[in-house]
Amino acid sequence: MNYGEAASIFRELQRVDEVPEVPQAPLVPGFLIERLLGEGGSGEVFEAVSTKTGRRVALKIMRHPIGDRDTAQRAWREFDALDRVRTPCVPRLDGYGEVDGRFYIATEFIDGHPITTYAHRARLGQRQALELVANVCEAVQDLHEHGVLHRDLKPGNILIDNKGRPVIIDLGLASIATGSGGTLGAEGMPVGTPAYMSPEQARGEHPGVSTRSDVYALGAIARLLVTGTTPHDTGGPLMGVISRIASTPARRPREQDPSVPPSLDAVLAKATAFEPEERYASAAGFAADLRRYLRGEPVEARPPGAWVRGVRWVMRHPVLTTGIGCTGLLIFTVVVMDVAVRYSLAQPFGAELGPSARRVYVVSRAGGRLGPPLVTFAEDSAGNLPEPRILERPRSMGGGAFVLSADHAPGGTGTTLSAFDLSTRERVWSAPVPAGFPALREPSYRDASARRQHSYALSRFILADVFPELPGEEIIAQFLGTPDFPSFVSVYRASGACTLEEVFRVWVPGHERVIWLPRDRCMVLAGAHNRMPTPYRLARSELDPQHNAQVVMFIRPELGRLDDRWLTNKIEETTSNTDACWVLEQPWTHVPDPSTEDSFTLSVERTMREGPGEFRVLLGANHAGVKIDGEPQAFWTTNRKGEPVTSVVFTNNMPARFRELAEQVRFVEAPACDPNPPD
């Protein structure tokens, strides 16, 4: 029991008619002890009369001897505070000394009651009680201005005298500000009374104790007078109560008493906020806001918003918040990924032909058809049905576009190219390939029947910026005819939405596959060449492409050049736009007959893995005229000089007898072609 509790007991004993006698009262020089007011763990408090002045005093005698360190610190702290503060709000110091090895302090006797007892006996209403608290705040402000932090403000340590003035007693735990800005007080343990103790005091953070800590205690006392309860539940073991105060924000006053007005709730909640910086900076600031409320003026305190309350809750429950956050993030990620996958699978991805090849459907990534047919083909006036083919999805047109060709049956009018946007299901452009292929000045054939009418089909389509001087991209179209007749490659530009203008054409003797190298701005054609001389071409029939030489040609297109000769190699004066021509030299001991012996076929492709001027060579193996497995069996990367960039890579299907020979395959510069090939 401290001095404040003893003083409270003394006030009650004063009103008891029969006062017990003091058993074995100590003899203190200069004081006449009349009765015991109370006792506690630190000592006893007596009512006495000073023999020198005749004034009544409260005489506190410490229980432990002067040699006890804690007792000495507490006594000297209270003496220092009383000697420092000369104000009506603190009892006057009347003397001190030592008796029987124990320290004593004599202070002015206050004829009054603890603030809660006073409010109860005077039947104070809410407004009167708040006015009284404001007066107490001003008294505490007086202490603070004298450099004293009480640190143990509670109802028993705030007496209201017979004139209604507050007096602050029991400064045994007071902290005195030093010149260095520190405090004189015990370190490492909580100080104060739990019900009115600030969180920082409960945590033992003595360097963090400030005037805002006393403001918290004043707010707790005000809440007790208004709601009848303190900010925290103080039931249960002492250490549990202190731990709860140290880690948990106080309940709001309206949670304890719903009748508390919102403005008053905000003021009391601000005074007892968990974080010191969120409280009033001084007791005077608390008093001023209380009086604003009493006058009906707007208060400075505002209830925290939802965001602030949420942040505080997260700070109070870090482990739970982390768990909830991780779980929520996982669920959110799974849901978003599921929605994204479902959305992606449901988006237009490509096109497919119906079973009868008369309709074209838009399909999703999952393979399902989306909506009605995009295109439906009907018979022409001659009763012919077009033969549609889906060529490719040009990267330059975006992922949602594709190009469709419709080759008319024999007797029809030619080929139509159309580009569609999958996402909007709209035709971007559509135009017929110019009908009436130009006449070709080919060498004379001994068999006049060789000059027959040939039909061509569009086999390759590329969108590329072939000529920078023309706006937009051009269309590279490759057309193949019968095996014994040249094929040709044309470059078109779209003139309007429904017209294609041919701006470059080259005839190629044989069936080569065309690719485009954008950085080198040249075409690469690879495949069978039916005009190469022996030993690169078998001296048999040029009608069979398997008997023809395997070549790679590099062509740099020239705007406006429309050749009417087939392209042979760079030696021909009519083919100056051919940069290079390489022929595949096969490592056989003799020229094989593809119809009865093993041989190789050649094609090329352009992938994202190749660098500038590089392309991939695909090697197919033929056995007795039959292509093994129908797919390339090996590949490697080469450059425009015919030099290998990577080693040959074999597939699992390449027969062992071909592997050693395939590693010896190389390109050599092509010779001049035969002007008159043999029959």
C-alpha positions in Angstrom: 0.0 0.0 0.0 1.4 3.4 -0.9 0.7 6.8 0.5 -2.3 7.6 -1.7 -4.1 4.4 -0.6 -3.3 5.3 3.0 -4.6 8.8 2.6 -7.9 7.3 1.2 -8.3 5.1 4.2 -7.5 8.0 6.5 -10.4 10.0 5.0 -12.8 7.3 5.8 -11.4 6.8 9.3 -11.8 10.5 10.0 -15.6 10.0 9.8 -15.7 7.0 12.2 -16.7 8.0 15.7 -14.6 5.3 17.4 -11.0 5.6 16.3 -8.7 2.7 17.3 -5.7 3.5 19.4 -2.3 3.4 17.9 -0.5 0.3 19.1 3.1 1.0 19.9 3.2 4.2 18.0 6.8 5.3 17.3 8.1 8.5 19.0 9.0 11.0 16.3 10.8 14.1 17.6 8.7 17.3 16.9 5.5 15.4 16.1 2.6 14.2 18.3 1.0 11.1 16.6 -2.7 10.9 17.2 -3.9 8.0 15.1 -3.0 5.5 12.4 -4.4 6.5 9.0 -3.4 3.3 7.2 -0.5 1.1 6.3 0.9 -0.7 3.2 3.9 -2.5 1.9 6.1 0.6 2.0 5.1 1.8 5.5 2.5 3.4 7.7 0.7 6.8 7.5 -0.2 8.6 10.7 -2.2 11.7 11.5 0.0 13.9 13.7 0.4 17.4 15.0 3.7 19.4 14.6 4.9 20.5 18.1 6.7 23.4 16.4 3.9 24.9 14.3 0.8 23.3 15.7 -0.3 22.2 12.2 -1.9 18.9 11.5 0.3 16.7 9.2 0.3 13.4 7.5 3.3 11.5 8.7 4.6 8.7 6.5 7.2 6.3 8.2 8.9 3.9 5.8 8.6 0.2 6.8 12.1 -0.7 5.7 15.3 0.7 7.1 17.2 3.5 5.5 19.8 1.0 4.2 17.3 -0.6 1.8 18.0 0.8 -1.7 14.5 0.8 -3.0 13.0 2.4 0.1 15.7 5.1 0.1 15.1 5.9 -3.6 11.4 6.1 -3.2 11.7 8.4 -0.1 14.2 10.7 -1.6 12.2 10.9 -4.9 9.1 12.0 -3.0 11.0 14.4 -0.9 12.7 15.9 -4.0 9.3 16.3 -5.8 7.6 17.9 -2.8 10.6 20.3 -2.3 10.6 21.2 -5.9 6.9 21.9 -6.4 5.5 25.0 -4.7 1.9 25.0 -5.8 -1.5 24.6 -4.2 -2.1 21.4 -6.1 0.5 19.5 -4.0 0.7 19.1 -0.2 3.3 21.4 1.5 6.4 19.6 2.9 6.5 20.1 6.7 9.6 18.1 7.5 11.5 14.8 7.2 14.0 12.8 9.1 15.0 9.5 10.6 13.6 7.6 13.5 14.6 4.1 14.7 16.7 3.7 11.5 13.6 4.4 9.3 13.0 7.5 7.1 9.9 9.6 7.6 8.2 12.5 5.7 5.7 15.0 7.1 3.3 16.8 4.7 0.4 19.1 4.9 -2.8 17.3 6.1 -5.5 17.5 3.4 -9.0 17.4 4.5 -10.7 15.9 1.4 -11.8 12.8 -0.4 -10.5 10.7 -3.4 -12.1 12.0 -6.6 -14.4 9.0 -7.1 -15.6 9.2 -3.6 -16.2 13.0 -3.9 -18.1 12.5 -7.2 -20.3 9.8 -5.6 -21.1 11.7 -2.5 -21.7 15.0 -4.3 -23.9 13.1 -6.9 -22.0 14.8 -9.7 -23.6 14.5 -13.2 -21.6 13.7 -16.3 -20.9 17.3 -17.2 -19.9 18.2 -13.6 -17.6 15.2 -13.4 -15.9 16.2 -16.7 -15.4 19.8 -15.4 -13.8 18.3 -12.3 -11.5 16.2 -14.5 -10.5 19.3 -16.5 -9.5 21.0 -13.2 -7.4 17.9 -12.3 -5.7 18.1 -15.7 -4.7 21.6 -15.0 -3.3 20.7 -11.7 -1.3 17.9 -13.3 -0.2 20.3 -16.0 1.2 22.5 -13.1 3.3 19.4 -12.0 4.6 18.9 -15.5 5.6 22.5 -15.8 7.7 22.0 -12.6 9.5 19.1 -14.3 7.6 16.3 -12.4 5.9 13.3 -14.0 3.6 11.6 -11.4 3.6 8.1 -13.1 1.0 6.8 -10.6 -2.1 9.0 -11.1 -5.3 7.2 -9.8 -8.4 8.2 -7.9 -6.7 7.5 -4.5 -3.9 9.9 -5.3 -6.2 12.8 -6.4 -8.0 14.4 -3.4 -10.7 16.9 -3.7 -10.6 19.3 -0.6 -13.5 20.9 1.1 -13.4 23.8 -1.3 -13.6 21.5 -4.4 -10.0 22.0 -5.4 -7.9 19.0 -6.6 -4.7 18.1 -4.7 -2.2 15.6 -6.1 -0.6 13.3 -3.4 1.8 10.4 -3.2 4.8 11.4 -5.3 6.7 8.3 -4.4 6.9 7.1 -8.0 7.3 10.5 -9.5 10.0 11.0 -12.1 12.0 14.3 -12.0 13.4 15.6 -15.3 17.1 16.1 -15.2 19.2 18.6 -17.0 20.2 16.0 -19.6 16.6 15.3 -20.4 16.5 11.9 -18.6 14.5 10.8 -15.6 15.3 9.7 -12.1 13.3 6.5 -11.5 13.6 2.8 -11.3 14.4 1.0 -14.5 13.3 -2.3 -16.1 10.0 -2.9 -14.3 6.5 -1.5 -14.7 5.6 1.3 -12.3 2.1 2.5 -11.4 -1.3 1.0 -10.8 -2.4 -1.5 -13.5 -5.9 -0.1 -14.0 -4.5 3.4 -14.8 -1.1 2.4 -16.2 -0.2 3.4 -19.8 1.0 0.6 -22.2 4.6 2.0 -22.2 4.7 1.8 -18.4 3.3 -1.7 -18.5 6.1 -2.7 -20.9 8.7 -1.2 -18.6 9.8 1.3 -21.2 10.8 4.0 -18.7 12.7 6.2 -21.2 9.5 6.3 -23.2 7.4 7.5 -20.2 6.4 11.2 -20.7 3.6 13.6 -20.0 1.5 11.6 -22.4 1.7 8.7 -19.9 0.1 10.9 -17.2 -2.5 11.9 -19.8 -3.4 8.3 -20.3 -4.0 7.9 -16.5 -6.1 11.1 -16.5 -8.1 9.6 -19.4 -8.6 6.4 -17.5 -9.9 8.3 -14.5 -12.3 10.3 -16.7 -13.6 7.1 -18.3 -14.2 5.6 -14.8 -16.3 8.6 -13.9 -18.2 8.6 -17.2 -18.7 4.8 -17.9 -18.0 3.3 -14.5 -15.1 1.2 -15.9 -11.4 1.6 -16.7 -10.1 1.1 -20.2 -8.9 -2.5 -19.6 -10.4 -5.4 -17.8 -8.2 -5.7 -14.7 -9.6 -9.1 -13.5 -7.3 -12.1 -13.3 -3.6 -12.6 -12.4 -1.6 -9.4 -12.1 1.0 -10.4 -14.7 -1.8 -11.3 -17.2 -3.4 -7.9 -16.6 -0.1 -6.0 -17.2 0.6 -8.1 -20.3 -2.8 -7.3 -21.7 -2.4 -3.6 -21.1 1.1 -3.7 -22.7 0.0 -5.3 -25.9 -3.7 -4.6 -26.5 -5.3 -1.2 -27.3 -8.1 -0.1 -24.9 -11.7 -0.6 -25.7 -13.5 2.5 -26.9 -15.8 4.2 -24.3 -18.9 3.7 -26.5 -18.2 -0.1 -26.4 -18.4 0.1 -22.6 -21.3 2.5 -22.5 -23.3 3.1 -25.7 -24.8 6.2 -24.2 -21.5 8.1 -24.4 -21.8 10.8 -27.1 -19.6 10.3 -30.2 -17.6 13.5 -29.6 -16.9 12.6 -25.9 -16.0 9.1 -27.1 -13.4 10.6 -29.4 -12.0 12.8 -26.7 -11.7 9.9 -24.1 -10.4 7.5 -26.7 -7.7 9.9 -27.8 -6.6 10.4 -24.2 -6.2 6.6 -23.7 -4.8 5.8 -27.2 -2.4 2.9 -27.4 0.4 4.8 -29.0 1.7 7.8 -27.1 2.0 10.0 -30.2 -1.8 9.5 -30.8 -2.7 11.0 -27.3 -2.9 14.6 -26.3 0.5 16.1 -26.0 -0.2 17.6 -22.6 -2.7 17.5 -19.8 -3.7 21.1 -20.7 -4.6 19.9 -24.2 -6.8 17.2 -22.7 -8.5 19.8 -20.4 -9.0 22.2 -23.3 -10.7 19.5 -25.5 -12.9 18.5 -22.5 -14.1 22.1 -22.1 -14.7 22.4 -25.9 -17.0 19.4 -25.6 -18.8 21.0 -22.5 -19.3 24.2 -24.5 -20.7 22.3 -27.5 -17.8 23.3 -29.7 -16.1 20.9 -32.2 -13.4 18.9 -30.5 -9.9 18.3 -31.9 -10.2 14.5 -31.3 -11.6 12.5 -34.2 -12.6 8.9 -34.2 -10.1 6.8 -36.3 -11.2 5.8 -39.8 -11.6 2.3 -41.0 -8.1 2.3 -42.5 -6.5 3.3 -39.2 -8.5 0.7 -37.3 -7.5 -1.9 -39.8 -3.8 -1.0 -39.6 -4.0 -1.2 -35.8 -5.7 -4.6 -35.9 -3.0 -5.9 -38.2 -0.2 -4.6 -35.8 -1.9 -6.3 -32.9 -2.2 -9.6 -34.7 0.9 -10.0 -36.9 0.9 -13.8 -37.0 -2.8 -14.2 -37.7 -2.6 -11.4 -40.3 0.3 -13.1 -42.0 -1.6 -16.4 -42.1 -4.8 -14.7 -43.4 -2.9 -12.7 -45.9 -1.0 -15.7 -47.3 -4.2 -17.8 -47.5 -6.1 -15.0 -49.1 -3.2 -14.4 -51.6 -3.1 -18.1 -52.4 -6.9 -18.2 -53.0 -6.8 -15.0 -55.0 -3.9 -16.3 -57.2 -5.7 -19.6 -57.8 -9.0 -17.9 -58.7 -7.3 -15.4 -60.9 -5.3 -18.1 -62.7 -8.4 -20.2 -63.1 -10.3 -17.3 -64.5 -7.4 -16.3 -66.7 -6.9 -19.9 -68.0 -10.6 -20.3 -68.7 -10.7 -16.9 -70.4 -7.7 -17.7 -72.5 -9.0 -21.1 -73.5 -12.3 -19.5 -74.5 -10.7 -16.8 -76.7 -10.4 -17.1 -80.5 -7.2 -18.9 -81.3 -7.3 -20.2 -84.8 -9.5 -21.4 -87.6 -10.3 -24.8 -89.0 -12.1 -26.2 -92.0 -15.3 -28.1 -91.6 -15.6 -31.7 -92.7 -16.9 -30.8 -96.2 -14.3 -28.0 -96.6 -17.1 -25.6 -97.4 -17.1 -23.7 -94.1 -14.4 -22.1 -92.0 -14.9 -21.9 -88.2 -13.2 -19.9 -85.5 -11.9 -22.2 -82.8 -10.7 -21.5 -79.2 -7.4 -22.6 -77.7 -9.3 -25.5 -76.1 -10.3 -26.6 -79.6 -14.0 -25.7 -79.4 -15.8 -23.9 -82.2 -16.9 -20.3 -81.5 -20.1 -19.2 -83.1 -21.4 -19.8 -86.6 -19.2 -20.4 -89.6 -16.9 -17.5 -90.4 -16.9 -18.2 -94.1 -19.2 -20.4 -96.2 -18.1 -21.2 -99.8 -20.7 -21.8 -102.6 -20.4 -23.1 -106.1 -19.5 -20.7 -108.8 -21.5 -20.2 -112.1 -19.7 -23.2 -113.6 -20.6 -25.4 -110.7 -17.1 -25.5 -109.2 -16.4 -25.4 -105.5 -13.3 -23.5 -104.3 -10.6 -25.5 -102.4 -9.9 -23.4 -99.3 -6.8 -23.7 -97.3 -5.8 -21.9 -94.1 -2.3 -20.6 -94.8 -0.9 -19.2 -91.6 -1.3 -16.7 -88.8 1.2 -13.9 -89.6 2.9 -12.5 -86.5 2.9 -9.0 -87.9 -0.9 -9.0 -88.1 -1.3 -9.8 -84.5 -2.1 -13.1 -82.8 -5.8 -12.8 -83.7 -5.5 -12.8 -87.5 -5.1 -15.5 -90.1 -4.9 -15.7 -93.9 -7.1 -18.0 -96.0 -6.7 -18.9 -99.6 -9.4 -20.3 -101.9 -8.0 -22.0 -105.0 -10.8 -22.6 -107.5 -11.1 -26.0 -109.1 -9.9 -26.4 -112.7 -11.9 -24.2 -115.0 -12.3 -21.6 -112.2 -11.0 -18.1 -112.1 -7.8 -18.4 -110.0 -6.9 -17.8 -106.3 -8.4 -15.5 -103.8 -6.5 -14.4 -100.6 -8.4 -13.1 -97.6 -7.2 -12.0 -94.1 -9.6 -12.3 -91.1 -9.4 -10.9 -87.6 -10.4 -13.7 -85.2 -11.4 -11.5 -82.3 -13.8 -9.3 -84.3 -14.7 -12.0 -86.9 -14.2 -9.3 -89.6 -12.5 -9.6 -93.0 -9.5 -7.3 -92.9 -8.9 -7.5 -96.7 -9.7 -9.8 -99.6 -8.3 -9.7 -103.1 -7.9 -12.1 -106.0 -4.4 -13.0 -107.2 -4.1 -11.4 -110.6 -5.4 -13.9 -113.1 -3.6 -14.8 -116.3 -0.1 -15.7 -115.3 2.5 -14.1 -117.6 4.0 -16.1 -120.5 7.3 -17.8 -119.8 10.1 -17.8 -122.3 11.3 -21.3 -121.6 13.8 -23.3 -123.7 12.4 -25.2 -126.6 11.2 -28.7 -125.9 11.6 -31.5 -128.5 8.2 -32.7 -127.5 5.7 -29.9 -128.5 3.2 -31.4 -126.2 5.3 -30.1 -123.3 3.9 -26.7 -124.1 0.7 -27.4 -122.5 -1.5 -25.3 -120.2 -0.2 -25.5 -116.6 -2.2 -24.8 -113.5 -0.7 -23.2 -110.4 -1.6 -23.4 -106.7 -0.6 -21.0 -103.9 1.7 -23.0 -101.6 3.4 -20.3 -99.4 2.3 -17.0 -98.1 4.4 -14.5 -96.1 3.7 -11.0 -94.8 6.9 -9.0 -94.7 8.3 -5.5 -95.2 10.1 -6.4 -98.5 10.3 -2.8 -99.9 10.8 -0.1 -97.2 9.9 2.6 -99.8 6.4 1.2 -100.0 3.9 1.8 -97.1 2.9 -1.1 -94.9 3.9 -4.7 -95.5 3.9 -6.7 -98.8 2.7 -10.2 -99.5 5.2 -12.8 -100.7 3.3 -15.6 -102.5 4.8 -18.8 -103.9 3.0 -20.7 -106.6 3.8 -24.3 -107.5 2.8 -26.0 -110.8 3.4 -29.4 -112.2 6.7 -31.1 -111.2 8.3 -30.7 -114.6 7.4 -27.0 -115.0 8.9 -24.0 -113.2 7.3 -22.4 -110.2 7.3 -18.7 -109.4 7.4 -16.3 -106.5 5.6 -12.9 -106.6 5.5 -10.0 -104.3 2.2 -8.0 -104.0 1.2 -4.9 -102.4 -2.4 -4.2 -101.3 -3.7 -1.3 -103.3 -7.0 -0.7 -101.4 -9.0 -3.3 -99.6 -9.7 -5.5 -102.6 -6.8 -5.1 -105.0 -3.4 -6.7 -105.1 -0.6 -5.2 -107.3 2.3 -7.4 -108.4 5.6 -5.5 -107.8 8.1 -8.3 -108.1 8.2 -11.7 -109.8 10.8 -14.4 -110.3 10.5 -17.8 -112.0 12.3 -20.7 -110.4 13.1 -24.0 -112.3 11.9 -26.6 -109.9 10.0 -26.8 -106.6 11.8 -24.7 -104.0 10.4 -23.5 -100.7 10.7 -19.8 -100.0 11.5 -18.1 -96.6 12.3 -14.4 -95.9 15.4 -13.1 -93.9 14.2 -9.7 -92.7 17.6 -8.3 -91.6 19.3 -9.4 -94.8 16.3 -8.4 -96.9 16.5 -11.4 -99.1 14.5 -14.5 -100.0 15.9 -18.0 -99.5 14.5 -20.7 -101.7 15.5 -24.4 -101.2 14.4 -27.6 -102.8 14.6 -29.5 -106.1 16.1 -27.7 -109.0 15.4 -29.3 -112.4 18.0 -27.3 -114.4 21.2 -28.2 -112.6 23.7 -30.2 -114.7 25.0 -33.6 -113.8 26.4 -35.0 -111.5 24.1 -32.9 -109.3 21.1 -34.0 -111.3 20.6 -37.5 -112.6 20.7 -37.8 -116.4 17.2 -39.4 -116.5 13.9 -37.5 -116.6 13.4 -34.0 -115.4 9.8 -34.8 -114.7 10.6 -36.5 -111.4 11.7 -34.0 -108.7 13.6 -36.7 -106.9 16.0 -36.8 -109.8 16.8 -33.1 -109.5 19.6 -31.4 -107.7 19.0 -30.0 -104.2 19.8 -26.3 -104.1 19.6 -23.2 -101.9 19.2 -19.8 -103.7 19.4 -16.3 -102.2 17.4 -13.6 -104.0 17.3 -9.9 -103.3 14.0 -8.5 -104.7 14.0 -5.4 -106.8 10.9 -3.2 -106.9 9.2 -3.3 -110.2 11.2 -6.2 -111.7 8.9 -8.8 -113.2 11.1 -11.6 -114.7 9.8 -13.7 -117.6 12.7 -16.1 -117.4 13.3 -18.7 -114.8 16.0 -18.2 -112.3 19.0 -20.4 -112.7 22.1 -19.2 -110.8 24.3 -16.1 -110.5 26.3 -16.9 -113.7 23.2 -16.2 -115.9 23.2 -12.5 -117.0 19.4 -12.5 -116.7 19.5 -13.3 -113.0 21.7 -10.5 -111.6 19.4 -10.3 -108.6 20.5 -13.7 -107.4 23.1 -13.2 -104.6 24.2 -16.8 -104.3 23.2 -20.3 -105.3 24.5 -23.3 -103.5 23.9 -26.9 -104.5 23.9 -29.8 -102.0 26.8 -32.2 -102.7 25.8 -35.6 -101.5 28.6 -37.9 -100.2 27.8 -40.9 -102.4 30.5 -42.7 -104.3 28.3 -42.5 -107.3 25.2 -40.5 -108.3 22.3 -42.5 -106.7 19.1 -43.4 -108.4 16.4 -42.2 -106.0 13.9 -44.7 -107.3 16.1 -47.6 -106.3 18.8 -46.2 -104.0 19.3 -44.2 -100.8 19.4 -40.4 -101.3 18.8 -37.1 -99.5 16.2 -34.3 -99.9 16.5 -30.7 -98.8 14.3 -28.0 -97.4 14.8 -24.9 -95.2 13.0 -23.1 -92.4 13.4 -19.8 -90.5 12.9 -20.0 -86.7 13.3 -17.5 -83.8 16.5 -19.3 -82.8 18.5 -18.3 -85.8 20.6 -15.1 -86.0 20.8 -12.6 -88.8 21.6 -14.3 -92.2 21.1 -17.7 -90.7 18.5 -20.4 -91.4 17.9 -24.0 -90.6 18.5 -26.7 -93.2 16.2 -29.7 -92.9 17.5 -33.0 -94.3 15.2 -35.8 -95.3 16.3 -39.4 -96.1 14.9 -41.4 -99.0 15.2 -45.1 -99.3 14.4 -46.6 -102.7 12.3 -43.5 -103.6 10.3 -43.5 -100.3 10.8 -40.7 -97.8 11.5 -42.2 -94.5 8.7 -41.4 -92.0 7.7 -38.5 -94.2 9.5 -36.0 -92.0 13.1 -34.4 -91.9 15.5 -36.7 -90.2 18.3 -34.2 -89.4 18.9 -30.5 -89.3 21.6 -27.9 -88.8 22.0 -24.1 -89.1 24.0 -22.5 -91.9 24.6 -19.0 -93.2 24.4 -17.3 -96.6 28.0 -18.5 -97.4 26.9 -22.1 -97.1 29.1 -22.5 -93.9 27.6 -24.6 -91.1 26.9 -22.6 -87.9 25.8 -25.6 -85.8 26.6 -29.3 -86.0 24.1 -31.7 -87.5 21.3 -32.9 -85.1 19.7 -36.2 -85.8 16.2 -37.3 -84.9 15.6 -40.7 -83.4 14.2 -42.0 -86.7 17.3 -41.4 -88.8 18.6 -44.8 -89.8 22.1 -45.5 -88.6 23.5 -46.0 -92.1 22.5 -42.4 -93.0 24.1 -40.7 -90.0 27.7 -41.0 -91.0 26.9 -39.9 -94.6 24.7 -37.0 -93.4 27.6 -35.5 -91.4 29.5 -35.2 -94.7 26.8 -33.2 -96.5 27.9 -29.8 -97.6 27.1 -27.0 -100.0 29.2 -26.1 -103.0 28.8 -23.2 -105.4 26.4 -24.1 -108.2 27.7 -24.3 -111.7 25.9 -22.9 -114.7 22.7 -24.7 -115.7 22.2 -26.8 -118.7 20.6 -24.6 -121.4 19.1 -27.8 -123.0 18.6 -30.5 -120.5 18.6 -34.1 -121.8 15.4 -36.0 -122.3 
